[in-house]
């Protein structure tokens, strides 16, 4: 009987060791690699099942909270972006700015509030644990309440942006709220700005109405690119004169920042609604400021071979370098594995 019990105990121990080894192997097969998204990153507006090669973790379900690139790679699952908060649910991904791929630093917003109340869908978060309240972003616009966060992009020197995000991770959400001008002070001290869009229309802003299709500046507290300037003149964008607000779901540009002229010169963006007349575009196409489609939605989604035709593009980041550089050539060469 003792011999039988010994064998049974040995079998249980062996199974446990194999289970642990399998779990370790599973972990090794599911790495997060933000560097894979350091050139181009986006999220979709809808969940879908990939019909192409499965992601590295073996899960074919792609969430609207996952961060993707152009090469059929899931750079970070939503749970990886939210690792600091130890969440086991998907909160979606509304905005993203990949700041330092090697350092796994990305700024982003979610589509849903944290169930534990630690942040809202309008707060600016980063993967190092920063939680900047939506109200802090709106302080100079004098807009009260949470208005959501649909697009986000940092401008300024890269080392200053990283330093600011490191500092932001050490400041509690409560402290940002207790000191309303703290964000402005730190942006000025670091010599950077945050460009963003909100999810609603605010007619009672400090100096002018704000649409959810307008690009805003935290530091200057004003519209730096109205929806009408982002789209070609033939598109009826802008209220009330031209008739339609197409929204601003994602926005990206170079880090160029001229304090006396804070406006995008090389931006790319996505809209919330499509346009069925010429120039035709969908809410999944990546558009160039004032100049039509730069990346059709099929370029983004086709490597995943989804069954749906329209998935929408929500969060957006493209490494554009500086506007005086060689434009898209460095990006294209990097994506081909040939660095200039």
LUMMARVO-770481 format. One record per residue (C-alpha): residue number from 1; residue in one letter; x negated, y negated, z. Coordinates in steps of 0.25 Angstrom, whole numbers. Example, Ala and Ser with C-alpha at 12.3 -4.5 7.8 and 13.67 -1.06 7.14 Angstrom:
% LUMMARVO-770481
[1, "A", [-49, 18, 31]],
[2, "S", [-55, 4, 29]],
% end
This chain:
% LUMMARVO-770481
[1, "X", [0, 0, 0]],
[2, "X", [-11, -9, 4]],
[3, "X", [-18, -6, -10]],
[4, "X", [-5, -9, -17]],
[5, "X", [-4, -23, -10]],
[6, "X", [-18, -26, -13]],
[7, "X", [-16, -24, -28]],
[8, "X", [-3, -32, -27]],
[9, "X", [-10, -43, -21]],
[10, "X", [-21, -42, -31]],
[11, "X", [-11, -43, -42]],
[12, "X", [-4, -55, -37]],
[13, "X", [-18, -62, -35]],
[14, "X", [-21, -59, -50]],
[15, "X", [-8, -64, -55]],
[16, "X", [-10, -77, -47]],
[17, "X", [-24, -79, -53]],
[18, "X", [-19, -76, -67]],
[19, "X", [-8, -86, -65]],
[20, "X", [-18, -97, -60]],
[21, "X", [-27, -94, -71]],
[22, "X", [-16, -95, -81]],
[23, "X", [-12, -108, -75]],
[24, "X", [-26, -114, -76]],
[25, "X", [-26, -109, -90]],
[26, "X", [-13, -116, -93]],
[27, "X", [-18, -129, -87]],
[28, "X", [-30, -128, -96]],
[29, "X", [-21, -127, -108]],
[30, "X", [-13, -139, -105]],
[31, "X", [-23, -151, -104]],
[32, "X", [-19, -165, -104]],
[33, "X", [-28, -173, -114]],
[34, "X", [-24, -188, -115]],
[35, "X", [-37, -190, -124]],
[36, "X", [-29, -182, -135]],
[37, "X", [-19, -194, -134]],
[38, "X", [-30, -205, -134]],
[39, "X", [-28, -209, -148]],
[40, "X", [-13, -207, -150]],
[41, "X", [-2, -203, -140]],
[42, "X", [13, -203, -140]],
[43, "X", [26, -197, -134]],
[44, "X", [39, -193, -140]],
[45, "X", [53, -198, -136]],
[46, "X", [58, -184, -136]],
[47, "X", [54, -170, -131]],
[48, "X", [51, -160, -142]],
[49, "X", [45, -146, -144]],
[50, "X", [33, -145, -153]],
[51, "X", [33, -135, -164]],
[52, "X", [18, -136, -167]],
[53, "X", [7, -131, -159]],
[54, "X", [10, -131, -144]],
[55, "X", [3, -141, -135]],
[56, "X", [-8, -137, -126]],
[57, "X", [1, -134, -114]],
[58, "X", [9, -125, -123]],
[59, "X", [22, -132, -120]],
[60, "X", [29, -136, -134]],
[61, "X", [38, -146, -127]],
[62, "X", [33, -160, -130]],
[63, "X", [40, -170, -120]],
[64, "X", [43, -185, -123]],
[65, "X", [33, -187, -111]],
[66, "X", [21, -180, -117]],
[67, "X", [9, -188, -123]],
[68, "X", [6, -183, -137]],
[69, "X", [-4, -186, -148]],
[70, "X", [-4, -185, -163]],
[71, "X", [-11, -171, -163]],
[72, "X", [0, -162, -157]],
[73, "X", [-6, -164, -143]],
[74, "X", [1, -166, -130]],
[75, "X", [-9, -175, -123]],
[76, "X", [-2, -176, -110]],
[77, "X", [11, -170, -105]],
[78, "X", [21, -180, -97]],
[79, "X", [17, -172, -85]],
[80, "X", [2, -175, -88]],
[81, "X", [5, -190, -89]],
[82, "X", [12, -190, -76]],
[83, "X", [2, -181, -69]],
[84, "X", [-1, -191, -58]],
[85, "X", [14, -191, -54]],
[86, "X", [15, -176, -53]],
[87, "X", [28, -175, -61]],
[88, "X", [33, -162, -67]],
[89, "X", [43, -169, -76]],
[90, "X", [42, -176, -89]],
[91, "X", [45, -191, -89]],
[92, "X", [43, -194, -103]],
[93, "X", [33, -204, -109]],
[94, "X", [37, -218, -114]],
[95, "X", [24, -225, -116]],
[96, "X", [10, -222, -116]],
[97, "X", [-4, -228, -117]],
[98, "X", [-16, -219, -118]],
[99, "X", [-27, -227, -111]],
[100, "X", [-38, -217, -108]],
[101, "X", [-37, -203, -114]],
[102, "X", [-49, -197, -107]],
[103, "X", [-45, -203, -93]],
[104, "X", [-31, -198, -95]],
[105, "X", [-25, -212, -94]],
[106, "X", [-12, -215, -101]],
[107, "X", [-2, -226, -97]],
[108, "X", [13, -222, -99]],
[109, "X", [27, -223, -95]],
[110, "X", [38, -212, -94]],
[111, "X", [52, -211, -99]],
[112, "X", [58, -207, -85]],
[113, "X", [55, -212, -71]],
[114, "X", [47, -204, -61]],
[115, "X", [57, -195, -53]],
[116, "X", [49, -198, -40]],
[117, "X", [51, -213, -43]],
[118, "X", [36, -216, -44]],
[119, "X", [37, -223, -58]],
[120, "X", [48, -226, -68]],
[121, "X", [49, -224, -83]],
[122, "X", [45, -239, -85]],
[123, "X", [32, -239, -77]],
[124, "X", [18, -238, -83]],
[125, "X", [11, -226, -79]],
[126, "X", [-3, -220, -82]],
[127, "X", [-8, -206, -80]],
[128, "X", [-17, -211, -69]],
[129, "X", [-5, -214, -60]],
[130, "X", [-2, -229, -63]],
[131, "X", [13, -233, -61]],
[132, "X", [15, -247, -65]],
[133, "X", [30, -251, -64]],
[134, "X", [38, -256, -76]],
[135, "X", [41, -268, -68]],
[136, "X", [26, -272, -67]],
[137, "X", [25, -271, -83]],
[138, "X", [37, -281, -84]],
[139, "X", [33, -291, -73]],
[140, "X", [29, -303, -83]],
[141, "X", [41, -300, -92]],
[142, "X", [49, -302, -79]],
[143, "X", [58, -290, -82]],
[144, "X", [64, -283, -70]],
[145, "X", [66, -268, -68]],
[146, "X", [60, -256, -76]],
[147, "X", [61, -258, -91]],
[148, "X", [54, -245, -95]],
[149, "X", [41, -243, -102]],
[150, "X", [41, -239, -117]],
[151, "X", [27, -242, -122]],
[152, "X", [14, -246, -115]],
[153, "X", [0, -250, -120]],
[154, "X", [-12, -256, -113]],
[155, "X", [-20, -266, -120]],
[156, "X", [-34, -271, -115]],
[157, "X", [-48, -265, -113]],
[158, "X", [-47, -250, -111]],
[159, "X", [-56, -250, -99]],
[160, "X", [-47, -261, -93]],
[161, "X", [-34, -253, -96]],
[162, "X", [-40, -240, -89]],
[163, "X", [-44, -248, -77]],
[164, "X", [-30, -254, -76]],
[165, "X", [-23, -241, -77]],
[166, "X", [-33, -235, -66]],
[167, "X", [-29, -247, -57]],
[168, "X", [-14, -245, -60]],
[169, "X", [-15, -231, -56]],
[170, "X", [-19, -235, -42]],
[171, "X", [-8, -245, -40]],
[172, "X", [5, -240, -35]],
[173, "X", [19, -243, -42]],
[174, "X", [23, -250, -30]],
[175, "X", [11, -260, -30]],
[176, "X", [14, -264, -44]],
[177, "X", [28, -267, -40]],
[178, "X", [23, -274, -27]],
[179, "X", [14, -283, -35]],
[180, "X", [21, -287, -48]],
[181, "X", [10, -294, -54]],
[182, "X", [-1, -284, -51]],
[183, "X", [0, -277, -65]],
[184, "X", [-2, -291, -72]],
[185, "X", [-14, -294, -63]],
[186, "X", [-20, -281, -66]],
[187, "X", [-18, -282, -81]],
[188, "X", [-24, -295, -82]],
[189, "X", [-36, -291, -73]],
[190, "X", [-39, -279, -83]],
[191, "X", [-36, -287, -95]],
[192, "X", [-26, -278, -101]],
[193, "X", [-11, -278, -104]],
[194, "X", [0, -268, -105]],
[195, "X", [10, -268, -117]],
[196, "X", [23, -261, -116]],
[197, "X", [38, -260, -119]],
[198, "X", [50, -258, -111]],
[199, "X", [62, -249, -113]],
[200, "X", [73, -260, -113]],
[201, "X", [76, -274, -117]],
[202, "X", [74, -285, -107]],
[203, "X", [81, -298, -111]],
[204, "X", [77, -305, -98]],
[205, "X", [62, -304, -98]],
[206, "X", [54, -316, -94]],
[207, "X", [52, -323, -108]],
[208, "X", [59, -315, -119]],
[209, "X", [67, -303, -120]],
[210, "X", [60, -289, -121]],
[211, "X", [64, -278, -130]],
[212, "X", [60, -263, -128]],
[213, "X", [54, -265, -141]],
[214, "X", [44, -276, -137]],
[215, "X", [30, -274, -133]],
[216, "X", [27, -281, -120]],
[217, "X", [15, -286, -112]],
[218, "X", [14, -283, -97]],
[219, "X", [3, -294, -95]],
[220, "X", [10, -305, -103]],
[221, "X", [24, -301, -100]],
[222, "X", [29, -303, -114]],
[223, "X", [33, -296, -127]],
[224, "X", [20, -295, -135]],
[225, "X", [26, -288, -147]],
[226, "X", [41, -288, -149]],
[227, "X", [48, -277, -156]],
[228, "X", [50, -285, -169]],
[229, "X", [35, -287, -170]],
[230, "X", [32, -272, -168]],
[231, "X", [40, -268, -180]],
[232, "X", [39, -273, -195]],
[233, "X", [47, -285, -198]],
[234, "X", [57, -277, -207]],
[235, "X", [62, -269, -195]],
[236, "X", [73, -276, -187]],
[237, "X", [65, -276, -174]],
[238, "X", [68, -286, -163]],
[239, "X", [79, -292, -155]],
[240, "X", [87, -300, -158]],
[241, "X", [82, -305, -171]],
[242, "X", [79, -292, -179]],
[243, "X", [89, -283, -172]],
[244, "X", [83, -271, -166]],
[245, "X", [73, -267, -155]],
[246, "X", [66, -254, -159]],
[247, "X", [60, -252, -145]],
[248, "X", [45, -249, -142]],
[249, "X", [43, -235, -137]],
[250, "X", [28, -235, -138]],
[251, "X", [17, -245, -141]],
[252, "X", [2, -244, -143]],
[253, "X", [-9, -253, -148]],
[254, "X", [-24, -256, -147]],
[255, "X", [-29, -260, -133]],
[256, "X", [-32, -274, -139]],
[257, "X", [-27, -285, -129]],
[258, "X", [-29, -300, -132]],
[259, "X", [-23, -307, -120]],
[260, "X", [-19, -320, -128]],
[261, "X", [-12, -311, -139]],
[262, "X", [-6, -299, -132]],
[263, "X", [1, -292, -144]],
[264, "X", [-1, -279, -152]],
[265, "X", [-8, -280, -165]],
[266, "X", [-10, -265, -168]],
[267, "X", [2, -258, -160]],
[268, "X", [9, -245, -163]],
[269, "X", [23, -242, -157]],
[270, "X", [35, -234, -157]],
[271, "X", [50, -238, -157]],
[272, "X", [62, -233, -149]],
[273, "X", [71, -233, -162]],
[274, "X", [69, -230, -176]],
[275, "X", [71, -238, -189]],
[276, "X", [78, -232, -201]],
[277, "X", [75, -243, -211]],
[278, "X", [62, -246, -218]],
[279, "X", [52, -246, -211]],
[280, "X", [58, -233, -206]],
[281, "X", [52, -229, -192]],
[282, "X", [57, -220, -181]],
[283, "X", [55, -220, -166]],
[284, "X", [44, -210, -167]],
[285, "X", [35, -217, -177]],
[286, "X", [23, -225, -172]],
[287, "X", [24, -239, -178]],
[288, "X", [13, -250, -180]],
[289, "X", [16, -264, -175]],
[290, "X", [23, -271, -187]],
[291, "X", [19, -260, -197]],
[292, "X", [28, -248, -198]],
[293, "X", [24, -233, -194]],
[294, "X", [10, -230, -190]],
[295, "X", [13, -215, -186]],
[296, "X", [26, -208, -190]],
[297, "X", [33, -200, -180]],
[298, "X", [30, -187, -188]],
[299, "X", [15, -190, -186]],
[300, "X", [17, -189, -171]],
[301, "X", [26, -178, -170]],
[302, "X", [23, -168, -182]],
[303, "X", [11, -161, -175]],
[304, "X", [21, -156, -164]],
[305, "X", [31, -151, -175]],
[306, "X", [44, -155, -167]],
[307, "X", [57, -151, -173]],
[308, "X", [63, -165, -171]],
[309, "X", [60, -177, -181]],
[310, "X", [61, -188, -171]],
[311, "X", [54, -188, -158]],
[312, "X", [51, -203, -155]],
[313, "X", [38, -208, -151]],
[314, "X", [38, -214, -137]],
[315, "X", [25, -217, -130]],
[316, "X", [13, -221, -140]],
[317, "X", [-2, -223, -139]],
[318, "X", [-12, -225, -150]],
[319, "X", [-27, -228, -148]],
[320, "X", [-28, -240, -158]],
[321, "X", [-41, -245, -153]],
[322, "X", [-43, -260, -156]],
[323, "X", [-36, -267, -167]],
[324, "X", [-49, -271, -174]],
[325, "X", [-54, -257, -175]],
[326, "X", [-52, -247, -187]],
[327, "X", [-37, -245, -184]],
[328, "X", [-32, -231, -184]],
[329, "X", [-45, -225, -190]],
[330, "X", [-51, -221, -176]],
[331, "X", [-38, -215, -172]],
[332, "X", [-37, -207, -184]],
[333, "X", [-51, -202, -183]],
[334, "X", [-50, -198, -168]],
[335, "X", [-37, -191, -171]],
[336, "X", [-45, -183, -182]],
[337, "X", [-56, -180, -172]],
[338, "X", [-66, -189, -179]],
[339, "X", [-70, -201, -170]],
[340, "X", [-75, -213, -178]],
% end
